[in-house]
Amino acid sequence: MHAPRIFATLDPFIEGADIMGRKVANTAFLDALARRDPFNAYHFFMPSERERQHQEGLLAARYPALAGRGAFKVLTRRDLPAALGGADYAVFHLSDCLTAQARLAAARNALSRAIFPITGGIHSLSYAQYQRDFLAHLAPTTTRRDAIVCTSTAGREAVSALFQALRRGYGLSPEAYPAPELALIPLGVEPDDWRRLDGRERTEARGAWGIDPQATVLLVFGRVSHSSKMDLLPLFRAVQRLMAAGLDVSNLVLVVAGWTDDDDPFLETLATLAANVGLRLVLARRPDEAAKRQLFGLADVFASLADNPQETFGLTLLEAMAASLPVIASDYDGYRDIVAPGRTGWLLPTLGLPRSPTRDVLAPLCYDNHTHLRLAQATAVSVPALAEALAAVLGDPGQARAMGEAGRERVVTGFTWDACVDRHLELWERLAAQPVPDRDQLAVTAHPWTLAYDEVFAGYPSGQLGDDLRLVWTRAGQAVYHRQDFPVIYAELSREVLPEALRVLVFLARGGCPSLTLARRLAAAVPGLDEAAAVWHVLWALKQDLLEVQKEPA
């Protein structure tokens, strides 16, 4: 009989709040994994009891069939030692490679019965402090069963460049400080969620937004921010070029939709720019999911002029292609993995800084959005190429429609969430077959960033527990043993302080016993209690006056 295959994570994957690509992708991935259901059980380790209860409720509501069969087990991270020591996990997959992946590898090596694969995905990579987080991956605790899942070729190249820079800066050899594998798995969409609206549906949807049924609608969807997403000024310059060339653009309507901040002056700038060039602008602020799909369904073409290094993949491009829209996109980062130029849309040439020494030095001292804005403003998206693409859409709607259909086919055959999950399953199987270093050596190899509290803070207390101290039960300890008194256990410690273990402990100390010997005897007497936990119980009992140092006889 095979042991159950268990998927585990430290992250909720289900997130709310504002619509961001990262949160949408995390939830969609878990949806697809639950639909595929390749594991016998799914364990979630949350940071606190409150978050544990919240996650338990979210999972039960979203996946009732899986919850009904008992597939979910939601614990807190304090349960990791017992769980890692008692279960055989197939994989731990994290929604972000930067938050805990490197530290989890060290915990696995020290506490787990097996070296299971650990993987985590990338999102934005351009924040200055992320150098420190990536450095954590270069450690002797990283094995060949660990991988960072990169969503785009450009993203993978960026992570590789980060690792190379860190190795140069700190003198870290690949042999002593290995890095996780950099796997390439693109994100996906659910094609059935997206479609082009036609006929009466299209007319009614456009009417709801005040758009003429015969207009050519250019949709831009994403965070409406020139500092954290994209600068739309090149789009207005391209329209000016078309007008100067004598092309009639009176039928063109620009729809800009996505997350906005009400006090952002960029919104007023957009309206002014549109008015100055005579372009009809419809601004859809923070549309919900239904409105978003309606906007994609009523549009004729989608544009995304990414120029900001915080962009890594481009999920909205997949959504647009799934809705049968041709895509006009900058030839930037993950966009070039998605758009097939000439077949599903256009990729506009971009030029960036040859060097950025001053910006590199200032970035850790400045707000990230300030840095991103200045880098983005030095990334030029070709306005002539953009004008040519717009002219092609306006001049040959049939060809644009054919590109949109080809884009949908490209999504259906290669960019679905089901395909994304299948690629992860293949990765996890391959990682599990990789050789690992000596198991015993891994177990005692600490991550370089491990804070050894017993060493660093050894000088804080008067001394440390040792067998030179004999402990004996106190009057309070005797009362606890006889159930005449009960220890006060804080709620936060209710799963760590075991009342029955305390009764065993004070009984073992009834005639006096060297303290560490007492801890070893306690560990041997209480199933599931290891020696470290037993030592902790001894000190807790001393703190609560259930034990005391035995006095030398006079």
N, C-alpha and C positions, 0 to 999 in steps of 0.2 A: 504493500500500500504506500503510495507516494505521500510525502508531507504536503500540507496545503501550501499553495503559492500565495504569498502575502505581499501586497503593495503597501508601502508606507511613505509618509511625508511629514514634514514639520510645518507645512503651510496649509491654509484653508482652501486656496484656489478659488473659492466663491467669495467675491468681493462686491461691495456696492459703491456708493458715492458717485462722483462724476465719471462720465464715460471716457475711459482712457484705453488705448490699445492694449496695454499690459493687462489690465483687469479683464477686458473682454476676452483676450486670448487665454488667460488662466481659467476662466469659467468655462469657455468653450472646450478647452482641452479636457477638463474633468467630465463634462457632459459626454464627450466622445468616448472617453475611457469607460465611463459607466455604461454606456450603450454597448460597447464592445465586450465589456465584462470578462477580461481574460484571467482574472485572479479569483481565488476563493474568498479572500478577505482584503479589507482596505483599512489600514490603521492611520489615524491622524493624531499627531502629538502637538497639542496647543500650548502656548506659553503659560496660561493660567486656568484656574477652574472656571472662571466666568467665561472665558473664550472657549473652553471645552464644551460647556453647556450650550453656548450659542452655536458652535459648529455642529453639534449633535442635532440640534433642531433644524438647522439649514439643510443638512444631509437628508434627514428624514422627510422633510417637505419636498425637496427637489428630486429625490430618488426613492420613492416609497417602496418599489419592488425590492431593491437591494437592501433597504433598511428592514423590510419585512422579513427577509430571510436571515437577518443578523450579520450581514456582510460588513457592516461598519463597526469599528471599535475606535472610540474617540477617547484619548487619554491626555494627560499633561506631560510636559517634558521631564518632570520629575520621575515619571514612570519609565524613562528610557533605560536605566540600568537593568531593571528587572525584565523589561520587554526584550532588550537586545540579548540578554543572557538566556532567555527562555523560548524565543521564537526563531524560526528560520525564515528570514526575509528574502524575497526574490529581488527587491530593489527598494531603495529610498530615492524618490524623485522630488526635487524642490522646484517651486515656481520661479525662483531666482537663484542664480549661482553665487551671488555675492553675500547673501545674508548669513548663511550658516553652513554651507556645504563643506568648506575646508575643516571646520571644527567638528562637524558630524563624522567626517572620515576618521579623525583622531579618536572620537568616542567609540566608533565602530571597532576600530583596531583593538582598543583596550577592553571593551565590554562584550562584544558580540561573539557568538560561537562560530560564525562564519564571516568571511570577507565578501559581503554582497556588493553589487554595483551601487554607486551613488552618482546621481546626475542632477543637473540644474540648468535652467535656461538663461539666456541673456535677454536683456531688454535694452534700455539706453546705456551707453558705455562712456559717455563723454563728460561725466561729472568728475571734477578734479580729485575728490576723495576716493574715487574708485580704484586709483592706483594702489592704495593701501589694501583695499579689499581683495584685489587680484593677487597681491603679494602673498596673502594667506594661503593661496593654492599651491605656491612653490614651497613644498614642505616634504620632509621624509615620511610623513604620514599619508601622502597621496600615493595611490597604487594605480596599476594599469586597469583596474576595474572602475575607475572614476572618470567622468567625462563632463565637460561643459557643452551643452547643446546650443549651437549657434544657429540662428534663424536665417542668416544670409551669408553669402560668400564674403561680402565686405565686412560683415560683423566678425566672421571667423578670422579674417586677415587682421582686423583691428586687435582682437584678443591676442593673437599670436605676436603682433608687434608690441603689445603691452608686456607680455612675458619676456620678450627679448630685451626690452628696455630695462625691466626690473633685474634681469640676470646681469646685464652690463653694470648697472648701478650698484648692485650689492655683491657682485662677484659670485653668483650662485651657479654651480655646475648642474647640468641636467641629471647627472648620476646621483648626486647627494640630495638635490632638491627637485625631484621630478614634478612635472605639471600634468594635470588631467588631460585626457584626449580631448581634442576639439572636434566634435561631431557636427555635421551639417544636416539640420532637419528644418525645412520651412514651416511656417504656420499655415493655417488653413481657414476655410469658411464652410458653412453649410449651404451648398448651392440652392437647395430648395427654399431657403429663406429669402432669396433675392430673385427678382424677375423684372423684366421690362414691362411697363404698363402700356397697353394698347387700346385703341378705340375709345369707348365711352369712359372707361376707367381712367385713361390718360387725360382726357378732356376734363373730367371732374376733379382729378387730383391737381391739375394745373390751375383750374378755377379756384380751388381752395387757397392757392398761394398767389392769386392775382396774375397768373401767367397766361399769355395768349396760347391757344392750342397749336398755332402754326409756328410759334417761336422756336429758335434753336437754343436749347438750354444747356449752358456750360455749368457743371456742378463742381464746386470745390468743397470738400468736407474734411474737417479736422479741427484741432484747436485753432481758434482764430487769433493767432498771435504771431507777430513778426519776429519776436525774440526767442520763442520756444518751438515754433513749427515751420513757418515759411513766410517769405516776403512776397506779397502779391503785386507789388509795383511792376515787375516785369510783364505781368499779364496785361496791365493797362497800357504799358508801352507798346506791347505787341498789337493791341487793338488800334492804337494811334497809327502804327505802321500800316495796318490794313486800310484805314481811312485815308491816309496820305496816298496810298496806291490806288485809290478810287474804288475800293471794294465796299459794297453796301453792308453795313453791320447793324442796321436798324432793327433787324429781326433777332439779334443776339441778346440773350438774357443771361446774366451772371448770377448764379445762386451760391452764396457763401454760407455754409452751415457748420455748426459744431459748438464746442464749448467756448463760452466767452465770459470775460469778467466785465461786469456792468460799467465799471469806472475806467476801462481801458480806452485811452484816446485813439487807439488804432482803429476802432470801429468808426469813429467820426472821420478819420483819415480815409478809410475805404469809401465811405459815402461821398466825400469830397472828390476823390479821384474818379469815381464812376461818373459823377455829375460833370466833371471837367472834360471828360472824353465823350460824353453823351451815351454812356452805356447803362442800360437798365440793370439795377442791382436789387436783388432780393436777399435780405439777411435773415437767416433762420437761427435764432439763438437757442442753444442748448435743447435741440429737439429730442424727444423721447425716441424709443426704438421704432415705434410705428411710424412716426413722422420721418425718421431717418430713411426707412425703407421706401416710404412714399416718394421722398425726394430722389432717391436713386432710381426709382421706377419711372419717374416722369422726365428725367434728364435725357439728353442726347449724347453728351460726351462728358468725360470726367477729367479733371486736371489736378495735378499735385506737383508743385514746384519746390520740392524739398531742397533746402540749402543748409539745414541745421544739423550739426553732428549728433544731436540727441536722437535723431531718427536712425533706426537700425533696419527695419524690415519694410513696412508699408502695408498694413492690414487693409486699409481702405481701398487700396488698388485692387486687391482680391475681391472685395465686396462689389466694387464697380464692375469688374469683369464678370462676376457671377450674375450681375444685373444686365449683362449684355451691352455694356457701355465701352466704346473705344476709350483708351486712356492716353492722355498727354502727360508725360511725367519727365522730371529731370533725370538725367543719367547720373544717379547718385545712390550710393550705398546699396541697400537691398532691392531698390526699385529695378535695377538691371537684371535681377534674378526673376522678376515677375513679368515684365512687359517684353513681348517678342516684337522688336521694332519692324514696322512694315506689315505685320500680320495682325497684331492685337492693338496696335497703337503706335505712339511715337516716343522716343527717348531723346530729350534735348541735351546737347553737350553742356558740360559744366567745367569751370576752371576754378581751382582753389589756390591757397597760399603755397608758395614753394617752401617757405620756412616760417616759423612762428615763435622765435625765441623769447621776445618780450611778453607775448601773450602767455606762453608756457609758465614763465616765472610769476606772472600776476594772477593766474587762474586760481591758485589755492587761497589767495588773499581777497578775492572778489566773489560776488554772488555769481552762481553758475549761469543764470539767465543773462547777466551782463557779458560774460565771456562768450556764451553761445551767440548772442546777437552780433558781437564784433567778428566772430569767425564766420557767421552766416553772411554778413554784409560784404565779406571778402570772398564769397563763393558766387561766381557769376553764372547764372543760367542764361543760355543763349536766347536772346530776344528774337533775333531773325528766325531761328528754327521754330520758336513758339509761334510766331506770326505765320510761318508756312504751314504749320500743323492746323492752326485755326482756319486758315484759308482753305485747306483741303477738306475740313469738316463742313464748312459753309458751302463749298463749291461742289461737293459730291457726297450728299447725304447717304446715298446707297452704299458707297464704299465704306463710309464710316459705320453704317449699320452692319455690314459684313465683318468688319474688324471687331465689332462688339460681340457678334455671334462666335467668332473665332476665340475671343477672349474667354467667353463662358466655357467653351469646350476645353480650353487650356486649364481652367480652374477645375472642372469636373474630373479631368483625367490625371491631375497631379497636385492640386492644392486644396484638398478637402481635409476636414478634421479627422475623418476615419483614416485617411492615408497618413496623416501626421502621427496618430496613435500607433498604427502598424509599424511605422519607421522607428518609433521609440521602442516597441516590443522587440524588433530585430536588433536594435542597439543594445538593449539590456541583456538579451540572450548572448550576444557576442562578447560583451564585457564580462559576463559571468564565467565565460570560458577562458579568460585571460589568466596567465600565471601571476602569482603574487609573491612577494619576498617571504622570507622565513616568518612563519606565523607567530612564533614565540617572540621573535625580535620586534615585530610590529606591535605586539601587545604592550611592550615596555618603552616604545619610542614615543616621546611626547612631541606635540606640535611646538615649534619654536616660540609661539606666542602664549603657550600655556602659563597661566599665573599659578605658581606653586605656593598656595597660601601657607602651607606648613613651613616652608623655607623662608619666604619673604617676610612673614609676620611672626617668625619664631621669637623675636625679642619683645613682642607686645605683652604676653602673659608672664607671670612669675616663673613658670616652668611648663613642662609637658608631661602628660600622663605616661607613667612608666612602672615597671614591676618593682621599683624601689618603694612604691607607695602601696601599702595594704589597705584595702577598703572593707568596710563592714556596714551592715544595714543599720539604719537609725530607727528611732521610735516611729517616725513617719513612714519609713520603709516597711517596718513590721505591720503597721496599720494598713498600708496598701496591700501587702501580701495577704492579710486576713480579710480583705475587702471591708475594712472598717473606715477606710479613707480612700479617696480617689484623686489621682494627680490631675492638675490643671493642664490641659493640652490645648494650645492655641489651634484655631481652625486651620491655619496655614500648615500646621505640622501634623494634622490628623492622620495623614497617610504615611508618616515617617516614624512617629512615636507609637509603638505597639504596646498597648496596655498589658497584654498577656506576657510579652517579653519582659516587661518591667517586673512583673510578679516573679518570673523565673530568675531574673537578675538579682533581686534583693534576697531571694531564698538562697541562691548560690553564694551570696556574700554573708550569710548569717553568722558564720564562724570566723570571718576575715579571710581575705584572699588577695594576692598581688593583683594590681589593677588590670594589666594586660592579660594575665592568665585568666582572670575573671571574664574578660571580653571573649577570649577564645572558647572558654567553657560555655558562655552564653550562645555564641555562634553555633557551637556543636549541638546545643540543646534545642534551639528554635529553628525549625525548617524554613529555609528561604532567607535566613538572616546571615549575611556574610560578615567577615571579621571587621571590616571598616564600619559597617552599620552597628555592630555590637559595641565597638569602641565609642561611637557616637552616643549610644544609649547609656553607656557607663558615665560619660561626662554629663549627659542630660540629667541622669539620676543624682549625680553629685550636686548639680546646680539646683535641683529641686529639693535637696536635703533628704533624699531617700537613701543615700549612701554618705559615708563620711570616712575620712582618713582614720585608720585604727591607731590608737595611741599605744606607744610602747609601754609595757608593764613597768610599774614603778620598782 
